[in-house]
Amino acid sequence: ERTRLRKLCEAFLAEKEFTSAGGLELTDVMCVSIAVQGCLPILNIGLENYRDWIGVIVYPDEFIIPRSVEDEFGVVHEYNDVASGEAWEGGPLLISWRDAQMAGEGYNVVIHEFAHKLDMLDGAMNGMPRLPAGLSRREWIGAMQPAYDGLVRAVERGRETLIDPYAAESVDEYFAVTSELHFSDPDALRRAAPAVADVLARYY
């Protein structure tokens, strides 16, 4: 696995373009570290799953993203969102280097954002990546939807959860957060959502 991961990282680094922002001095160590973490999710499914985008932008720390949302009355609200990572459909992937170094049990911003890229591959960011043969859409939804709904209810009731409450934001965030757990704390994921742990193991 280490040999395959090394070769995959070499191919990834040859294909993608790393740039820095916010005054960060980008080094080879940073690029390799992000590449290694980002290639873990595709170790068994292939680099072609990261096609259609080439850019990785690395910030020194959390960064601000201007956002705007339109409410039910047609009024547009603009605000600044502080983020540690962001994946843009058809565009670059943004990563906070400080957060990339914080990877550990249950947390990995790089895997989180790369999971979003996998989710986007079929054209819809809906918490369901392009599934391999042998894993049906019905099986995926049957595992993911009840677990996601259960987390949402637990968060609404103020209960403590093994899965980060941020995963209750949307089904796509649930996929990204549970993907983090799959690679960084699989035992916790299996305790919290065994059916989800099973389909993620089959997918990855």
Disulfide bonds with the S-S distance in Angstrom:
none
